[in-house]
């Protein structure tokens, strides 16, 4: 884990991630997973598992909508002819 570009990005697994976006995704994912777990009936562990997974999946969908990639990819259309 390396801080880059004036402590604005973290390098995780060879990719740069914004600290704000990372914290937002972790908090939202953990929060919705726990909400799903605690909303389920307390005696039924199977439902607690699936409600928690439902919370995690819904957090993933929300995170992909809210957090957009920050980089621009430019396609180079030149081809080498031999």
PyMOL Python script that loads the backbone (N, CA, C, O; Angstrom):
from pymol import cmd

cmd.read_pdbstr("""\
ATOM      1  N   UNK A   1       0.851  -1.176   0.000  1.00  0.00           N
ATOM      2  CA  UNK A   1       0.000   0.000   0.000  1.00  0.00           C
ATOM      3  C   UNK A   1       0.897   1.239   0.000  1.00  0.00           C
ATOM      4  O   UNK A   1       1.639   1.479   0.952  1.00  0.00           O
ATOM      5  N   UNK A   2       0.820   2.015  -1.069  1.00  0.00           N
ATOM      6  CA  UNK A   2       1.681   3.173  -1.240  1.00  0.00           C
ATOM      7  C   UNK A   2       0.809   4.401  -1.509  1.00  0.00           C
ATOM      8  O   UNK A   2      -0.121   4.352  -2.314  1.00  0.00           O
ATOM      9  N   UNK A   3       1.127   5.512  -0.818  1.00  0.00           N
ATOM     10  CA  UNK A   3       0.416   6.761  -1.062  1.00  0.00           C
ATOM     11  C   UNK A   3       1.064   7.487  -2.233  1.00  0.00           C
ATOM     12  O   UNK A   3       2.289   7.596  -2.294  1.00  0.00           O
ATOM     13  N   UNK A   4       0.258   7.983  -3.158  1.00  0.00           N
ATOM     14  CA  UNK A   4       0.763   8.664  -4.343  1.00  0.00           C
ATOM     15  C   UNK A   4       0.051   9.989  -4.545  1.00  0.00           C
ATOM     16  O   UNK A   4      -1.005  10.239  -3.964  1.00  0.00           O
ATOM     17  N   UNK A   5       0.648  10.842  -5.385  1.00  0.00           N
ATOM     18  CA  UNK A   5       0.078  12.097  -5.847  1.00  0.00           C
ATOM     19  C   UNK A   5      -0.508  12.927  -4.710  1.00  0.00           C
ATOM     20  O   UNK A   5      -1.720  13.112  -4.605  1.00  0.00           O
ATOM     21  N   UNK A   6       0.379  13.410  -3.878  1.00  0.00           N
ATOM     22  CA  UNK A   6       0.006  14.291  -2.760  1.00  0.00           C
ATOM     23  C   UNK A   6      -1.005  13.633  -1.823  1.00  0.00           C
ATOM     24  O   UNK A   6      -1.946  14.289  -1.375  1.00  0.00           O
ATOM     25  N   UNK A   7      -0.827  12.363  -1.526  1.00  0.00           N
ATOM     26  CA  UNK A   7      -1.670  11.601  -0.590  1.00  0.00           C
ATOM     27  C   UNK A   7      -3.138  11.562  -0.995  1.00  0.00           C
ATOM     28  O   UNK A   7      -4.011  11.443  -0.135  1.00  0.00           O
ATOM     29  N   UNK A   8      -3.419  11.661  -2.281  1.00  0.00           N
ATOM     30  CA  UNK A   8      -4.792  11.629  -2.762  1.00  0.00           C
ATOM     31  C   UNK A   8      -5.215  10.218  -3.172  1.00  0.00           C
ATOM     32  O   UNK A   8      -6.402   9.893  -3.156  1.00  0.00           O
ATOM     33  N   UNK A   9      -4.241   9.384  -3.537  1.00  0.00           N
ATOM     34  CA  UNK A   9      -4.530   8.036  -4.015  1.00  0.00           C
ATOM     35  C   UNK A   9      -3.693   7.010  -3.273  1.00  0.00           C
ATOM     36  O   UNK A   9      -2.576   7.291  -2.840  1.00  0.00           O
ATOM     37  N   UNK A  10      -4.254   5.810  -3.133  1.00  0.00           N
ATOM     38  CA  UNK A  10      -3.533   4.659  -2.593  1.00  0.00           C
ATOM     39  C   UNK A  10      -3.274   3.679  -3.724  1.00  0.00           C
ATOM     40  O   UNK A  10      -4.107   3.521  -4.617  1.00  0.00           O
ATOM     41  N   UNK A  11      -2.129   3.024  -3.691  1.00  0.00           N
ATOM     42  CA  UNK A  11      -1.874   1.987  -4.670  1.00  0.00           C
ATOM     43  C   UNK A  11      -2.207   0.645  -4.029  1.00  0.00           C
ATOM     44  O   UNK A  11      -1.526   0.203  -3.104  1.00  0.00           O
ATOM     45  N   UNK A  12      -3.254   0.006  -4.526  1.00  0.00           N
ATOM     46  CA  UNK A  12      -3.684  -1.300  -4.040  1.00  0.00           C
ATOM     47  C   UNK A  12      -3.689  -2.275  -5.197  1.00  0.00           C
ATOM     48  O   UNK A  12      -4.331  -2.027  -6.217  1.00  0.00           O
ATOM     49  N   UNK A  13      -2.983  -3.376  -5.050  1.00  0.00           N
ATOM     50  CA  UNK A  13      -2.934  -4.426  -6.065  1.00  0.00           C
ATOM     51  C   UNK A  13      -2.563  -3.885  -7.431  1.00  0.00           C
ATOM     52  O   UNK A  13      -3.108  -4.326  -8.443  1.00  0.00           O
ATOM     53  N   UNK A  14      -1.634  -2.928  -7.471  1.00  0.00           N
ATOM     54  CA  UNK A  14      -1.142  -2.399  -8.727  1.00  0.00           C
ATOM     55  C   UNK A  14      -2.043  -1.378  -9.381  1.00  0.00           C
ATOM     56  O   UNK A  14      -1.827  -1.037 -10.544  1.00  0.00           O
ATOM     57  N   UNK A  15      -3.045  -0.877  -8.681  1.00  0.00           N
ATOM     58  CA  UNK A  15      -3.955   0.115  -9.248  1.00  0.00           C
ATOM     59  C   UNK A  15      -4.097   1.269  -8.260  1.00  0.00           C
ATOM     60  O   UNK A  15      -3.972   1.072  -7.051  1.00  0.00           O
ATOM     61  N   UNK A  16      -4.353   2.458  -8.764  1.00  0.00           N
ATOM     62  CA  UNK A  16      -4.533   3.620  -7.898  1.00  0.00           C
ATOM     63  C   UNK A  16      -6.006   3.766  -7.532  1.00  0.00           C
ATOM     64  O   UNK A  16      -6.886   3.689  -8.389  1.00  0.00           O
ATOM     65  N   UNK A  17      -6.255   3.978  -6.239  1.00  0.00           N
ATOM     66  CA  UNK A  17      -7.615   4.091  -5.715  1.00  0.00           C
ATOM     67  C   UNK A  17      -7.694   5.367  -4.890  1.00  0.00           C
ATOM     68  O   UNK A  17      -6.815   5.637  -4.071  1.00  0.00           O
ATOM     69  N   UNK A  18      -8.745   6.151  -5.105  1.00  0.00           N
ATOM     70  CA  UNK A  18      -8.950   7.359  -4.314  1.00  0.00           C
ATOM     71  C   UNK A  18      -9.310   6.998  -2.874  1.00  0.00           C
ATOM     72  O   UNK A  18     -10.142   6.122  -2.639  1.00  0.00           O
ATOM     73  N   UNK A  19      -8.687   7.671  -1.922  1.00  0.00           N
ATOM     74  CA  UNK A  19      -8.914   7.367  -0.502  1.00  0.00           C
ATOM     75  C   UNK A  19     -10.375   7.619  -0.130  1.00  0.00           C
ATOM     76  O   UNK A  19     -10.987   6.811   0.568  1.00  0.00           O
ATOM     77  N   UNK A  20     -10.932   8.735  -0.594  1.00  0.00           N
ATOM     78  CA  UNK A  20     -12.322   9.066  -0.282  1.00  0.00           C
ATOM     79  C   UNK A  20     -13.274   8.006  -0.842  1.00  0.00           C
ATOM     80  O   UNK A  20     -14.192   7.565  -0.150  1.00  0.00           O
ATOM     81  N   UNK A  21     -13.055   7.605  -2.080  1.00  0.00           N
ATOM     82  CA  UNK A  21     -13.915   6.596  -2.698  1.00  0.00           C
ATOM     83  C   UNK A  21     -13.775   5.242  -2.009  1.00  0.00           C
ATOM     84  O   UNK A  21     -14.762   4.526  -1.835  1.00  0.00           O
ATOM     85  N   UNK A  22     -12.565   4.895  -1.622  1.00  0.00           N
ATOM     86  CA  UNK A  22     -12.333   3.626  -0.929  1.00  0.00           C
ATOM     87  C   UNK A  22     -13.057   3.593   0.410  1.00  0.00           C
ATOM     88  O   UNK A  22     -13.721   2.608   0.734  1.00  0.00           O
ATOM     89  N   UNK A  23     -12.933   4.659   1.185  1.00  0.00           N
ATOM     90  CA  UNK A  23     -13.609   4.711   2.485  1.00  0.00           C
ATOM     91  C   UNK A  23     -15.122   4.704   2.325  1.00  0.00           C
ATOM     92  O   UNK A  23     -15.827   4.061   3.103  1.00  0.00           O
ATOM     93  N   UNK A  24     -15.622   5.412   1.326  1.00  0.00           N
ATOM     94  CA  UNK A  24     -17.057   5.434   1.071  1.00  0.00           C
ATOM     95  C   UNK A  24     -17.562   4.032   0.732  1.00  0.00           C
ATOM     96  O   UNK A  24     -18.600   3.611   1.243  1.00  0.00           O
ATOM     97  N   UNK A  25     -16.849   3.316  -0.114  1.00  0.00           N
ATOM     98  CA  UNK A  25     -17.262   1.971  -0.513  1.00  0.00           C
ATOM     99  C   UNK A  25     -17.214   1.001   0.663  1.00  0.00           C
ATOM    100  O   UNK A  25     -18.117   0.179   0.822  1.00  0.00           O
ATOM    101  N   UNK A  26     -16.174   1.086   1.488  1.00  0.00           N
ATOM    102  CA  UNK A  26     -16.047   0.183   2.637  1.00  0.00           C
ATOM    103  C   UNK A  26     -17.163   0.441   3.645  1.00  0.00           C
ATOM    104  O   UNK A  26     -17.785  -0.500   4.137  1.00  0.00           O
ATOM    105  N   UNK A  27     -17.420   1.714   3.954  1.00  0.00           N
ATOM    106  CA  UNK A  27     -18.454   2.038   4.942  1.00  0.00           C
ATOM    107  C   UNK A  27     -19.850   1.664   4.445  1.00  0.00           C
ATOM    108  O   UNK A  27     -20.659   1.131   5.205  1.00  0.00           O
ATOM    109  N   UNK A  28     -20.131   1.940   3.182  1.00  0.00           N
ATOM    110  CA  UNK A  28     -21.440   1.605   2.635  1.00  0.00           C
ATOM    111  C   UNK A  28     -21.640   0.090   2.568  1.00  0.00           C
ATOM    112  O   UNK A  28     -22.713  -0.413   2.902  1.00  0.00           O
ATOM    113  N   UNK A  29     -20.621  -0.623   2.142  1.00  0.00           N
ATOM    114  CA  UNK A  29     -20.735  -2.084   2.041  1.00  0.00           C
ATOM    115  C   UNK A  29     -20.907  -2.726   3.415  1.00  0.00           C
ATOM    116  O   UNK A  29     -21.773  -3.580   3.606  1.00  0.00           O
ATOM    117  N   UNK A  30     -20.090  -2.314   4.352  1.00  0.00           N
ATOM    118  CA  UNK A  30     -20.205  -2.864   5.703  1.00  0.00           C
ATOM    119  C   UNK A  30     -21.520  -2.498   6.358  1.00  0.00           C
ATOM    120  O   UNK A  30     -22.139  -3.323   7.030  1.00  0.00           O
ATOM    121  N   UNK A  31     -21.947  -1.258   6.162  1.00  0.00           N
ATOM    122  CA  UNK A  31     -23.203  -0.811   6.769  1.00  0.00           C
ATOM    123  C   UNK A  31     -24.418  -1.544   6.221  1.00  0.00           C
ATOM    124  O   UNK A  31     -25.257  -2.008   6.993  1.00  0.00           O
ATOM    125  N   UNK A  32     -24.525  -1.653   4.909  1.00  0.00           N
ATOM    126  CA  UNK A  32     -25.689  -2.333   4.333  1.00  0.00           C
ATOM    127  C   UNK A  32     -25.668  -3.837   4.614  1.00  0.00           C
ATOM    128  O   UNK A  32     -26.723  -4.456   4.752  1.00  0.00           O
ATOM    129  N   UNK A  33     -24.485  -4.419   4.698  1.00  0.00           N
ATOM    130  CA  UNK A  33     -24.400  -5.836   5.054  1.00  0.00           C
ATOM    131  C   UNK A  33     -24.913  -6.062   6.473  1.00  0.00           C
ATOM    132  O   UNK A  33     -25.660  -7.009   6.722  1.00  0.00           O
ATOM    133  N   UNK A  34     -24.514  -5.196   7.401  1.00  0.00           N
ATOM    134  CA  UNK A  34     -24.962  -5.332   8.782  1.00  0.00           C
ATOM    135  C   UNK A  34     -26.455  -5.032   8.911  1.00  0.00           C
ATOM    136  O   UNK A  34     -27.147  -5.688   9.689  1.00  0.00           O
ATOM    137  N   UNK A  35     -26.953  -4.064   8.172  1.00  0.00           N
ATOM    138  CA  UNK A  35     -28.395  -3.770   8.201  1.00  0.00           C
ATOM    139  C   UNK A  35     -29.175  -4.984   7.724  1.00  0.00           C
ATOM    140  O   UNK A  35     -30.165  -5.373   8.344  1.00  0.00           O
ATOM    141  N   UNK A  36     -28.730  -5.587   6.617  1.00  0.00           N
ATOM    142  CA  UNK A  36     -29.396  -6.786   6.120  1.00  0.00           C
ATOM    143  C   UNK A  36     -29.369  -7.917   7.133  1.00  0.00           C
ATOM    144  O   UNK A  36     -30.356  -8.633   7.297  1.00  0.00           O
ATOM    145  N   UNK A  37     -28.250  -8.077   7.806  1.00  0.00           N
ATOM    146  CA  UNK A  37     -28.118  -9.131   8.812  1.00  0.00           C
ATOM    147  C   UNK A  37     -29.077  -8.902   9.987  1.00  0.00           C
ATOM    148  O   UNK A  37     -29.740  -9.835  10.440  1.00  0.00           O
ATOM    149  N   UNK A  38     -29.147  -7.664  10.473  1.00  0.00           N
ATOM    150  CA  UNK A  38     -29.973  -7.389  11.647  1.00  0.00           C
ATOM    151  C   UNK A  38     -31.458  -7.259  11.323  1.00  0.00           C
ATOM    152  O   UNK A  38     -32.287  -7.356  12.227  1.00  0.00           O
ATOM    153  N   UNK A  39     -31.814  -7.043  10.068  1.00  0.00           N
ATOM    154  CA  UNK A  39     -33.222  -6.979   9.675  1.00  0.00           C
ATOM    155  C   UNK A  39     -33.825  -8.384   9.633  1.00  0.00           C
ATOM    156  O   UNK A  39     -35.025  -8.549   9.851  1.00  0.00           O
ATOM    157  N   UNK A  40     -33.005  -9.389   9.357  1.00  0.00           N
ATOM    158  CA  UNK A  40     -33.484 -10.774   9.258  1.00  0.00           C
ATOM    159  C   UNK A  40     -33.974 -11.261  10.625  1.00  0.00           C
ATOM    160  O   UNK A  40     -33.533 -10.754  11.657  1.00  0.00           O
ATOM    161  N   UNK A  41     -34.877 -12.233  10.637  1.00  0.00           N
ATOM    162  CA  UNK A  41     -35.339 -12.806  11.909  1.00  0.00           C
ATOM    163  C   UNK A  41     -34.165 -13.360  12.715  1.00  0.00           C
ATOM    164  O   UNK A  41     -33.279 -14.014  12.164  1.00  0.00           O
ATOM    165  N   UNK A  42     -34.164 -13.094  14.018  1.00  0.00           N
ATOM    166  CA  UNK A  42     -32.991 -13.404  14.846  1.00  0.00           C
ATOM    167  C   UNK A  42     -32.748 -14.902  15.035  1.00  0.00           C
ATOM    168  O   UNK A  42     -31.607 -15.298  15.274  1.00  0.00           O
ATOM    169  N   UNK A  43     -33.751 -15.730  14.939  1.00  0.00           N
ATOM    170  CA  UNK A  43     -33.542 -17.158  15.159  1.00  0.00           C
ATOM    171  C   UNK A  43     -33.143 -17.932  13.916  1.00  0.00           C
ATOM    172  O   UNK A  43     -32.715 -19.082  14.022  1.00  0.00           O
ATOM    173  N   UNK A  44     -33.270 -17.342  12.764  1.00  0.00           N
ATOM    174  CA  UNK A  44     -33.037 -18.036  11.505  1.00  0.00           C
ATOM    175  C   UNK A  44     -31.691 -17.605  10.909  1.00  0.00           C
ATOM    176  O   UNK A  44     -31.596 -16.562  10.262  1.00  0.00           O
ATOM    177  N   UNK A  45     -30.657 -18.420  11.134  1.00  0.00           N
ATOM    178  CA  UNK A  45     -29.317 -18.047  10.671  1.00  0.00           C
ATOM    179  C   UNK A  45     -29.193 -18.081   9.153  1.00  0.00           C
ATOM    180  O   UNK A  45     -28.388 -17.341   8.586  1.00  0.00           O
ATOM    181  N   UNK A  46     -29.967 -18.917   8.492  1.00  0.00           N
ATOM    182  CA  UNK A  46     -29.908 -18.970   7.031  1.00  0.00           C
ATOM    183  C   UNK A  46     -30.422 -17.666   6.434  1.00  0.00           C
ATOM    184  O   UNK A  46     -29.818 -17.124   5.508  1.00  0.00           O
ATOM    185  N   UNK A  47     -31.520 -17.170   6.952  1.00  0.00           N
ATOM    186  CA  UNK A  47     -32.047 -15.890   6.461  1.00  0.00           C
ATOM    187  C   UNK A  47     -31.096 -14.740   6.792  1.00  0.00           C
ATOM    188  O   UNK A  47     -30.951 -13.808   6.001  1.00  0.00           O
ATOM    189  N   UNK A  48     -30.450 -14.801   7.957  1.00  0.00           N
ATOM    190  CA  UNK A  48     -29.483 -13.761   8.295  1.00  0.00           C
ATOM    191  C   UNK A  48     -28.355 -13.724   7.274  1.00  0.00           C
ATOM    192  O   UNK A  48     -27.902 -12.652   6.872  1.00  0.00           O
ATOM    193  N   UNK A  49     -27.905 -14.905   6.859  1.00  0.00           N
ATOM    194  CA  UNK A  49     -26.855 -14.991   5.862  1.00  0.00           C
ATOM    195  C   UNK A  49     -27.315 -14.379   4.540  1.00  0.00           C
ATOM    196  O   UNK A  49     -26.611 -13.550   3.964  1.00  0.00           O
ATOM    197  N   UNK A  50     -28.471 -14.774   4.062  1.00  0.00           N
ATOM    198  CA  UNK A  50     -28.941 -14.291   2.775  1.00  0.00           C
ATOM    199  C   UNK A  50     -29.331 -12.814   2.806  1.00  0.00           C
ATOM    200  O   UNK A  50     -29.129 -12.115   1.813  1.00  0.00           O
ATOM    201  N   UNK A  51     -29.873 -12.329   3.895  1.00  0.00           N
ATOM    202  CA  UNK A  51     -30.176 -10.908   4.004  1.00  0.00           C
ATOM    203  C   UNK A  51     -28.875 -10.097   4.024  1.00  0.00           C
ATOM    204  O   UNK A  51     -28.792  -9.032   3.412  1.00  0.00           O
ATOM    205  N   UNK A  52     -27.877 -10.603   4.721  1.00  0.00           N
ATOM    206  CA  UNK A  52     -26.569  -9.939   4.726  1.00  0.00           C
ATOM    207  C   UNK A  52     -25.949  -9.924   3.340  1.00  0.00           C
ATOM    208  O   UNK A  52     -25.394  -8.909   2.920  1.00  0.00           O
ATOM    209  N   UNK A  53     -26.039 -11.043   2.624  1.00  0.00           N
ATOM    210  CA  UNK A  53     -25.533 -11.082   1.253  1.00  0.00           C
ATOM    211  C   UNK A  53     -26.315 -10.139   0.349  1.00  0.00           C
ATOM    212  O   UNK A  53     -25.741  -9.504  -0.535  1.00  0.00           O
ATOM    213  N   UNK A  54     -27.613 -10.048   0.566  1.00  0.00           N
ATOM    214  CA  UNK A  54     -28.425  -9.102  -0.197  1.00  0.00           C
ATOM    215  C   UNK A  54     -27.994  -7.662   0.056  1.00  0.00           C
ATOM    216  O   UNK A  54     -27.959  -6.847  -0.866  1.00  0.00           O
ATOM    217  N   UNK A  55     -27.668  -7.353   1.305  1.00  0.00           N
ATOM    218  CA  UNK A  55     -27.153  -6.024   1.627  1.00  0.00           C
ATOM    219  C   UNK A  55     -25.825  -5.752   0.953  1.00  0.00           C
ATOM    220  O   UNK A  55     -25.581  -4.637   0.491  1.00  0.00           O
ATOM    221  N   UNK A  56     -24.956  -6.762   0.890  1.00  0.00           N
ATOM    222  CA  UNK A  56     -23.659  -6.597   0.240  1.00  0.00           C
ATOM    223  C   UNK A  56     -23.815  -6.396  -1.266  1.00  0.00           C
ATOM    224  O   UNK A  56     -23.118  -5.574  -1.861  1.00  0.00           O
ATOM    225  N   UNK A  57     -24.721  -7.140  -1.875  1.00  0.00           N
ATOM    226  CA  UNK A  57     -24.948  -6.998  -3.322  1.00  0.00           C
ATOM    227  C   UNK A  57     -25.559  -5.634  -3.633  1.00  0.00           C
ATOM    228  O   UNK A  57     -25.173  -4.989  -4.607  1.00  0.00           O
ATOM    229  N   UNK A  58     -26.506  -5.197  -2.816  1.00  0.00           N
ATOM    230  CA  UNK A  58     -27.098  -3.879  -3.046  1.00  0.00           C
ATOM    231  C   UNK A  58     -26.050  -2.773  -2.843  1.00  0.00           C
ATOM    232  O   UNK A  58     -26.077  -1.766  -3.550  1.00  0.00           O
ATOM    233  N   UNK A  59     -25.140  -2.948  -1.898  1.00  0.00           N
ATOM    234  CA  UNK A  59     -24.065  -1.974  -1.705  1.00  0.00           C
ATOM    235  C   UNK A  59     -23.133  -1.959  -2.917  1.00  0.00           C
ATOM    236  O   UNK A  59     -22.651  -0.897  -3.311  1.00  0.00           O
ATOM    237  N   UNK A  60     -22.875  -3.126  -3.511  1.00  0.00           N
ATOM    238  CA  UNK A  60     -22.040  -3.186  -4.696  1.00  0.00           C
ATOM    239  C   UNK A  60     -22.682  -2.409  -5.845  1.00  0.00           C
ATOM    240  O   UNK A  60     -22.000  -1.679  -6.563  1.00  0.00           O
ATOM    241  N   UNK A  61     -23.988  -2.567  -6.015  1.00  0.00           N
ATOM    242  CA  UNK A  61     -24.693  -1.857  -7.087  1.00  0.00           C
ATOM    243  C   UNK A  61     -24.643  -0.352  -6.839  1.00  0.00           C
ATOM    244  O   UNK A  61     -24.379   0.420  -7.760  1.00  0.00           O
ATOM    245  N   UNK A  62     -24.891   0.062  -5.614  1.00  0.00           N
ATOM    246  CA  UNK A  62     -24.859   1.488  -5.274  1.00  0.00           C
ATOM    247  C   UNK A  62     -23.456   2.050  -5.476  1.00  0.00           C
ATOM    248  O   UNK A  62     -23.301   3.151  -6.005  1.00  0.00           O
ATOM    249  N   UNK A  63     -22.432   1.306  -5.062  1.00  0.00           N
ATOM    250  CA  UNK A  63     -21.051   1.763  -5.226  1.00  0.00           C
ATOM    251  C   UNK A  63     -20.677   1.911  -6.695  1.00  0.00           C
ATOM    252  O   UNK A  63     -19.990   2.866  -7.056  1.00  0.00           O
ATOM    253  N   UNK A  64     -21.112   0.989  -7.550  1.00  0.00           N
ATOM    254  CA  UNK A  64     -20.763   1.102  -8.964  1.00  0.00           C
ATOM    255  C   UNK A  64     -21.472   2.274  -9.629  1.00  0.00           C
ATOM    256  O   UNK A  64     -20.959   2.831 -10.599  1.00  0.00           O
ATOM    257  N   UNK A  65     -22.640   2.656  -9.126  1.00  0.00           N
ATOM    258  CA  UNK A  65     -23.345   3.813  -9.675  1.00  0.00           C
ATOM    259  C   UNK A  65     -22.728   5.112  -9.158  1.00  0.00           C
ATOM    260  O   UNK A  65     -22.572   6.066  -9.920  1.00  0.00           O
ATOM    261  N   UNK A  66     -22.379   5.158  -7.880  1.00  0.00           N
ATOM    262  CA  UNK A  66     -21.889   6.388  -7.261  1.00  0.00           C
ATOM    263  C   UNK A  66     -20.422   6.683  -7.565  1.00  0.00           C
ATOM    264  O   UNK A  66     -20.059   7.846  -7.738  1.00  0.00           O
ATOM    265  N   UNK A  67     -19.577   5.665  -7.633  1.00  0.00           N
ATOM    266  CA  UNK A  67     -18.142   5.870  -7.794  1.00  0.00           C
ATOM    267  C   UNK A  67     -17.763   5.561  -9.237  1.00  0.00           C
ATOM    268  O   UNK A  67     -17.851   4.418  -9.685  1.00  0.00           O
ATOM    269  N   UNK A  68     -17.347   6.581  -9.946  1.00  0.00           N
ATOM    270  CA  UNK A  68     -16.972   6.447 -11.348  1.00  0.00           C
ATOM    271  C   UNK A  68     -15.443   6.416 -11.481  1.00  0.00           C
ATOM    272  O   UNK A  68     -14.737   7.003 -10.662  1.00  0.00           O
ATOM    273  N   UNK A  69     -14.934   5.731 -12.512  1.00  0.00           N
ATOM    274  CA  UNK A  69     -13.480   5.735 -12.751  1.00  0.00           C
ATOM    275  C   UNK A  69     -12.976   7.149 -13.034  1.00  0.00           C
ATOM    276  O   UNK A  69     -13.674   7.957 -13.646  1.00  0.00           O
ATOM    277  N   UNK A  70     -11.781   7.429 -12.589  1.00  0.00           N
ATOM    278  CA  UNK A  70     -11.210   8.765 -12.736  1.00  0.00           C
ATOM    279  C   UNK A  70     -10.226   8.870 -13.901  1.00  0.00           C
ATOM    280  O   UNK A  70      -9.731   9.964 -14.176  1.00  0.00           O
ATOM    281  N   UNK A  71      -9.935   7.799 -14.575  1.00  0.00           N
ATOM    282  CA  UNK A  71      -8.923   7.853 -15.627  1.00  0.00           C
ATOM    283  C   UNK A  71      -9.570   7.866 -17.008  1.00  0.00           C
ATOM    284  O   UNK A  71     -10.682   7.378 -17.211  1.00  0.00           O
ATOM    285  N   UNK A  72      -8.835   8.438 -17.934  1.00  0.00           N
ATOM    286  CA  UNK A  72      -9.259   8.474 -19.327  1.00  0.00           C
ATOM    287  C   UNK A  72      -8.377   7.522 -20.117  1.00  0.00           C
ATOM    288  O   UNK A  72      -7.151   7.602 -20.045  1.00  0.00           O
ATOM    289  N   UNK A  73      -8.986   6.637 -20.859  1.00  0.00           N
ATOM    290  CA  UNK A  73      -8.250   5.722 -21.710  1.00  0.00           C
ATOM    291  C   UNK A  73      -8.346   6.217 -23.140  1.00  0.00           C
ATOM    292  O   UNK A  73      -9.431   6.515 -23.638  1.00  0.00           O
ATOM    293  N   UNK A  74      -7.198   6.300 -23.791  1.00  0.00           N
ATOM    294  CA  UNK A  74      -7.164   6.746 -25.174  1.00  0.00           C
ATOM    295  C   UNK A  74      -6.730   5.577 -26.042  1.00  0.00           C
ATOM    296  O   UNK A  74      -5.723   4.921 -25.771  1.00  0.00           O
ATOM    297  N   UNK A  75      -7.496   5.329 -27.077  1.00  0.00           N
ATOM    298  CA  UNK A  75      -7.211   4.214 -27.964  1.00  0.00           C
ATOM    299  C   UNK A  75      -6.325   4.700 -29.106  1.00  0.00           C
ATOM    300  O   UNK A  75      -6.609   5.710 -29.751  1.00  0.00           O
ATOM    301  N   UNK A  76      -5.250   3.962 -29.339  1.00  0.00           N
ATOM    302  CA  UNK A  76      -4.333   4.283 -30.403  1.00  0.00           C
ATOM    303  C   UNK A  76      -4.618   3.359 -31.581  1.00  0.00           C
ATOM    304  O   UNK A  76      -4.468   2.143 -31.461  1.00  0.00           O
ATOM    305  N   UNK A  77      -5.024   3.918 -32.713  1.00  0.00           N
ATOM    306  CA  UNK A  77      -5.441   3.129 -33.844  1.00  0.00           C
ATOM    307  C   UNK A  77      -4.327   2.878 -34.855  1.00  0.00           C
ATOM    308  O   UNK A  77      -4.614   2.422 -35.961  1.00  0.00           O
ATOM    309  N   UNK A  78      -3.102   3.150 -34.530  1.00  0.00           N
ATOM    310  CA  UNK A  78      -2.015   2.917 -35.487  1.00  0.00           C
ATOM    311  C   UNK A  78      -1.638   1.453 -35.495  1.00  0.00           C
ATOM    312  O   UNK A  78      -1.591   0.798 -34.454  1.00  0.00           O
ATOM    313  N   UNK A  79      -1.368   0.947 -36.698  1.00  0.00           N
ATOM    314  CA  UNK A  79      -0.950  -0.433 -36.871  1.00  0.00           C
ATOM    315  C   UNK A  79       0.385  -0.457 -37.596  1.00  0.00           C
ATOM    316  O   UNK A  79       0.640   0.353 -38.488  1.00  0.00           O
ATOM    317  N   UNK A  80       1.225  -1.390 -37.202  1.00  0.00           N
ATOM    318  CA  UNK A  80       2.507  -1.544 -37.861  1.00  0.00           C
ATOM    319  C   UNK A  80       2.347  -2.526 -39.026  1.00  0.00           C
ATOM    320  O   UNK A  80       1.760  -3.598 -38.879  1.00  0.00           O
ATOM    321  N   UNK A  81       2.881  -2.134 -40.181  1.00  0.00           N
ATOM    322  CA  UNK A  81       2.826  -2.979 -41.361  1.00  0.00           C
ATOM    323  C   UNK A  81       4.257  -3.433 -41.657  1.00  0.00           C
ATOM    324  O   UNK A  81       5.173  -2.613 -41.711  1.00  0.00           O
ATOM    325  N   UNK A  82       4.439  -4.716 -41.846  1.00  0.00           N
ATOM    326  CA  UNK A  82       5.775  -5.247 -42.111  1.00  0.00           C
ATOM    327  C   UNK A  82       6.023  -5.418 -43.576  1.00  0.00           C
ATOM    328  O   UNK A  82       7.102  -5.856 -43.972  1.00  0.00           O
TER     329      UNK A  82
END
""", "prot")
cmd.dss("prot")
cmd.show_as("cartoon", "prot")
cmd.util.cbc("prot")
cmd.orient("prot")
